[in-house]
């Protein structure tokens, strides 16, 4: 992302070949069949999962659904990979569901506006951040019944473990071919 080549090898060490880590799969795994078949790629700490389950169970007996409405960090990516909360009104009208924000960053104003305008409560836990503490974020997603959202770190984190995850239909080339899931996320489906 512009800083890949800032690292310099120690004195006396010569590098023959260099490649960004994210580019390695295009040479080693060129199709879906090149990926190992396994039920999950990430197993969160069981104790943390139970702690999160206890916290979200306090919200009530309803289905617990994590939501992510914004992906990306660059302005163009954010516009292309986001669905404003006002567009979720039909989802929020679903009865028997408690919605939990998995959105990274401070989105209190958006959550308050959604509560006021859409009449829905979206719970947010300030003490978890997928970028700062991936273990806690993985445990939270494991404690949820479902994750729905745009392609983002939080949605993908849910999909590489045992949560069911639905994402927006926009697909990046890194997903290889279109289909019901990604090579590493067998329980991640693009929404229709």
C-alpha positions, 0 to 999 in steps of 0.5 A, spaced: 500 500 500 505 504 498 510 502 504 512 495 501 519 497 499 521 501 505 524 495 509 531 494 507 535 487 508 541 487 513 547 489 511 551 483 507 544 480 505 542 480 498 535 479 496 534 475 489 527 475 489 521 479 492 514 479 492 508 482 496 505 476 501 498 477 498 501 476 491 503 469 493 497 465 492 496 467 484 502 463 483 501 457 488 493 457 488 490 458 481 483 455 482 478 453 487 481 446 487 488 448 489 485 450 496 485 445 502 478 442 504 477 444 511 471 446 515 474 452 519 481 455 518 480 459 525 478 456 532 477 462 537 479 461 544 473 457 547 473 461 554 473 468 550 467 465 546 463 463 552 464 470 555 461 473 549 456 468 548 454 470 556 454 478 554 450 477 548 445 472 551 444 478 556 440 482 550 435 477 550 433 470 547 432 473 540 437 470 534 443 474 534 446 477 528 452 481 527 452 486 521 457 490 517 455 496 513 462 499 511 468 496 508 475 499 505 479 505 508 480 509 501 474 513 499 473 510 493 473 503 496 468 505 502 463 508 497 463 501 493 463 497 498 458 500 503 451 499 504 448 505 508 444 503 514 438 507 512 438 501 506 437 496 511 430 498 513 427 491 511 432 487 515 431 491 521 424 490 520 425 483 522 422 480 528 426 476 533 433 479 532 438 482 536 443 486 531 450 487 533 455 492 530 461 488 528 463 495 524 470 497 526 471 504 528 467 509 531 460 509 528 456 512 534 452 517 530 450 512 525 448 507 530 444 513 534 441 516 527 439 508 525 435 508 532 432 515 531 430 514 524 429 506 523 427 505 530 432 499 531 437 498 536 444 496 534 448 494 539 455 495 539 461 493 544 466 498 544 471 493 547 472 489 541 476 491 535 477 486 529 484 490 527 486 491 534 484 484 537 483 479 532 482 474 538 476 477 541 473 479 535 473 472 532 470 470 539 465 475 538 463 472 531 463 465 534 458 467 539 453 470 534 448 466 530 449 469 523 453 475 520 451 479 514 454 485 511 459 487 506 466 485 504 470 487 510 475 484 515 469 483 520 465 479 515 471 475 512 473 473 520 466 470 521 466 466 514 473 463 516 470 460 522 464 457 523 459 463 523 454 463 517 456 469 513 452 473 507 456 479 503 454 484 498 455 481 491 461 485 489 466 480 488 474 482 487 479 478 483 482 475 489 476 470 490 477 467 484 471 464 480 464 466 482 460 461 486 457 460 493 463 461 497 470 463 497 476 458 497 477 459 504 470 461 506 466 455 505 460 458 509 460 465 506 455 467 500 454 473 496 447 476 497 443 475 491 
